[in-house]
Amino acid sequence: MKKVYVTGGAGNLGKAVVPVLSSFYEVRATDLPEVDVRDAGAVMADIAAYNPDIVLHLASMTDVDRCELFPDEASLANRIGTRNVALACRETGAAMAYVSTGMIYNGCKRHPYIEYDKPDPISVYGRTKYEGELEIRSICERFYIFNTCWLFGGGKEDRKFVAKIMDLAEKGGELRIVDDKFGSPTWTADLAKCIATLMGQPETGRYHCVNAGQASRYELAKEIVRIAGIDGCRIIPVSSDNFDLPAPRPRMEAMADYNLRLMGLNIMRDWREALGEYITTTLI
Ligand SMILES: NC(=O)c1ccc[n+]([C@@H]2O[C@H](COP(=O)([O-])OP(=O)(O)OC[C@H]3O[C@@H](n4cnc5c(N)ncnc54)[C@H](OP(=O)(O)O)[C@@H]3O)[C@@H](O)[C@H]2O)c1
């Protein structure tokens, strides 16, 4: 059986992807504090000892506002951490799979980004994730870069957008949600299957891995409340100018899975269907 080594395995996506990969591969999943990807020696020693066929690198500083406030910390985790993993892949001959973001783009496009659009990040998080991509491209011979967006998942442990909106909506009243930023809401369970499928493909390179379609945060919140059947709460669309956050968010973060479709792998369903299954099977 082939072996996969996963960094950041205890995170939101790690919890969804490790069980899926375990059906096809022998898997070793690590996270802080066991293996810190910022520690080049520790990463090299642990990956070499396991000698995997593929490394799936999920470990990252993911709080975009914290990245903006502490850029050196973000660079160490997202760029240097990724470089350390890439060097270990080169040393052991493993292929590298990296989960990156739609925040590598500047957001000025009117339509969802495809894999052939030019990266031009506007935040520290986006820049350091893109620098991680460039490290991989310069170090690894065989690599997959999976760009994804606005992940939801986690079930009863969900503390992110979907669970927060449900909690707030159940309290009633008005919720003011941004309607001028657009993304591709993506269920970690669907992304996990997509990643497992692509890691078995010979064609390497960049893949946008997102549920189909696009939404504003406002549209996403309305759909959450509708699916959950919550009455007595009004969702009010507002401009992002109302919120003074440290990190700039691109206007357009949504992506299209152009390369998956080129390969005839139309496996990512519409985000509304995925969200419906997520909420009805795990949250209510
Ligand atoms: N969530 C999204 O919407 C989204 C969108 C696009 C791309 N992504 C990418 O998808 C990947 C997974 O994201 P996620 O949502 O699962 O994030 P997450 O829940 O924050 O998981 C990341 C994991 O990496 C760990 N980690 C952080 N720094 C580390 C280090 N130096 N060494 C080892 N482990 C470290 C974290 O541990 P601690 O919790 O202890 O810090 C956490 O368990 C990330 O690469 C992220 O950039 C996420």
The ligand as an SDF file (V2000), in Angstrom:
LIG
                    3D

 48 52  0  0  0  0  0  0  0  0999 V2000
  -10.2230   27.3060    5.7360 N   0  0  0  0  0  0  0  0  0  0  0  0
  -10.3160   27.8220    4.5170 C   0  0  0  0  0  0  0  0  0  0  0  0
  -11.3380   28.4190    4.1450 O   0  0  0  0  0  0  0  0  0  0  0  0
   -9.1760   27.6570    3.5400 C   0  0  0  0  0  0  0  0  0  0  0  0
   -9.2950   28.2530    2.2760 C   0  0  0  0  0  0  0  0  0  0  0  0
   -8.2450   28.1070    1.3710 C   0  0  0  0  0  0  0  0  0  0  0  0
   -7.1290   27.3720    1.7160 C   0  0  0  0  0  0  0  0  0  0  0  0
   -7.0340   26.8130    2.9580 N   0  0  0  0  0  0  0  0  0  0  0  0
   -5.8150   26.0660    3.2660 C   0  0  0  0  0  0  0  0  0  0  0  0
   -6.1910   24.7450    3.6150 O   0  0  0  0  0  0  0  0  0  0  0  0
   -5.2640   24.2150    4.5660 C   0  0  0  0  0  0  0  0  0  0  0  0
   -6.0250   23.6290    5.7320 C   0  0  0  0  0  0  0  0  0  0  0  0
   -6.8160   24.6650    6.2940 O   0  0  0  0  0  0  0  0  0  0  0  0
   -7.7830   24.4290    7.5380 P   0  0  0  0  0  0  0  0  0  0  0  0
   -9.0140   25.2130    7.2920 O   0  0  0  0  0  0  0  0  0  0  0  0
   -7.8760   22.9730    7.8690 O   0  0  0  0  0  0  0  0  0  0  0  0
   -6.9470   25.2050    8.6560 O   0  0  0  0  0  0  0  0  0  0  0  0
   -6.7440   24.8630   10.1820 P   0  0  0  0  0  0  0  0  0  0  0  0
   -7.9820   24.2630   10.7530 O   0  0  0  0  0  0  0  0  0  0  0  0
   -6.1830   26.1000   10.7900 O   0  0  0  0  0  0  0  0  0  0  0  0
   -5.6310   23.7120   10.1420 O   0  0  0  0  0  0  0  0  0  0  0  0
   -4.2750   23.9730   10.0030 C   0  0  0  0  0  0  0  0  0  0  0  0
   -3.5350   23.0480   10.9450 C   0  0  0  0  0  0  0  0  0  0  0  0
   -2.1310   23.3100   10.8020 O   0  0  0  0  0  0  0  0  0  0  0  0
   -1.5950   23.3850   12.1230 C   0  0  0  0  0  0  0  0  0  0  0  0
   -0.3610   24.1880   12.1090 N   0  0  0  0  0  0  0  0  0  0  0  0
   -0.2530   25.5350   12.1310 C   0  0  0  0  0  0  0  0  0  0  0  0
    1.0510   25.8850   12.1440 N   0  0  0  0  0  0  0  0  0  0  0  0
    1.7600   24.7270   12.1300 C   0  0  0  0  0  0  0  0  0  0  0  0
    3.1330   24.4280   12.1660 C   0  0  0  0  0  0  0  0  0  0  0  0
    4.0570   25.4050   12.2170 N   0  0  0  0  0  0  0  0  0  0  0  0
    3.5300   23.1300   12.1270 N   0  0  0  0  0  0  0  0  0  0  0  0
    2.6110   22.1270   12.0890 C   0  0  0  0  0  0  0  0  0  0  0  0
    1.2830   22.3530   12.0880 N   0  0  0  0  0  0  0  0  0  0  0  0
    0.8610   23.6310   12.1060 C   0  0  0  0  0  0  0  0  0  0  0  0
   -2.6830   24.0430   12.9290 C   0  0  0  0  0  0  0  0  0  0  0  0
   -2.4630   23.8550   14.3030 O   0  0  0  0  0  0  0  0  0  0  0  0
   -3.0120   24.9810   15.3440 P   0  0  0  0  0  0  0  0  0  0  0  0
   -4.4860   24.9740   15.1990 O   0  0  0  0  0  0  0  0  0  0  0  0
   -2.5160   24.4890   16.6640 O   0  0  0  0  0  0  0  0  0  0  0  0
   -2.3910   26.2780   14.9100 O   0  0  0  0  0  0  0  0  0  0  0  0
   -3.9130   23.3100   12.4190 C   0  0  0  0  0  0  0  0  0  0  0  0
   -4.1450   22.0890   13.0800 O   0  0  0  0  0  0  0  0  0  0  0  0
   -4.3220   25.3570    4.9330 C   0  0  0  0  0  0  0  0  0  0  0  0
   -3.1180   25.2010    4.2450 O   0  0  0  0  0  0  0  0  0  0  0  0
   -5.0560   26.6030    4.4570 C   0  0  0  0  0  0  0  0  0  0  0  0
   -4.1560   27.6260    4.0840 O   0  0  0  0  0  0  0  0  0  0  0  0
   -8.0340   26.9360    3.8690 C   0  0  0  0  0  0  0  0  0  0  0  0
  1  2  1  0
  2  3  2  0
  2  4  1  0
  4  5  1  0
  4 48  2  0
  5  6  2  0
  6  7  1  0
  7  8  2  0
  8  9  1  0
  8 48  1  0
  9 10  1  0
  9 46  1  0
 10 11  1  0
 11 12  1  0
 11 44  1  0
 12 13  1  0
 13 14  1  0
 14 15  2  0
 14 16  1  0
 14 17  1  0
 17 18  1  0
 18 19  2  0
 18 20  1  0
 18 21  1  0
 21 22  1  0
 22 23  1  0
 23 24  1  0
 23 42  1  0
 24 25  1  0
 25 26  1  0
 25 36  1  0
 26 27  1  0
 26 35  1  0
 27 28  2  0
 28 29  1  0
 29 30  1  0
 29 35  2  0
 30 31  1  0
 30 32  2  0
 32 33  1  0
 33 34  2  0
 34 35  1  0
 36 37  1  0
 36 42  1  0
 37 38  1  0
 38 39  2  0
 38 40  1  0
 38 41  1  0
 42 43  1  0
 44 45  1  0
 44 46  1  0
 46 47  1  0
M  CHG  2   8   1  16  -1
M  END
$$$$
